[in-house]
Amino acid sequence: QVQLVESGGGLVQAGGSLRLSCAASGRTFSTVAMGWFRQVPGKEREFVAVITRGGGTTAYADSVKGRFTISRDNAKNTVYLQMNSLKPEDTAVYYCAAGKRFSDLPKYGFLYDYWGQGTQVTVSS
């Protein structure tokens, strides 16, 4: 069992930055890929970014590429999402998730086993 707790969300003006954190419990953190997703009410959950278990490879949605950076610290059981140049369309609830063991760089929700409770990010124009 893995528990994930996100933090760092909030209200920011367009062009600003936020850094989300996701703290994980359990000993399996370093053995699985970690991802970030986001969801707006009335819309499907959207992939944002993913990082492999060792941190050597990352992937991003086209909408955030060049603005967001995912990273992880396996010693601290924490994954981060640095969000720069934020836009109003980035407004959403952001979720971190722990990937299934066989998935190296999962980009789809069904390839994840555990999810956090989410943290709200609001970007004002």
NORNOR-V829424 format. One line per field, one symbol per residue. burial: + if it has 24 or more other ideal C-beta (glycine too) atoms within 12 Angstrom, else -. A space follows every 50 residues. Layout:
burial = ???
//
This chain:
burial = -+-++++++--+-----+++++++----++-++++++++-----++++++ +++-+--++++--+--++++++----+++++++--++--+++++++++++ --+-+++-+-++++++-++++++--
//
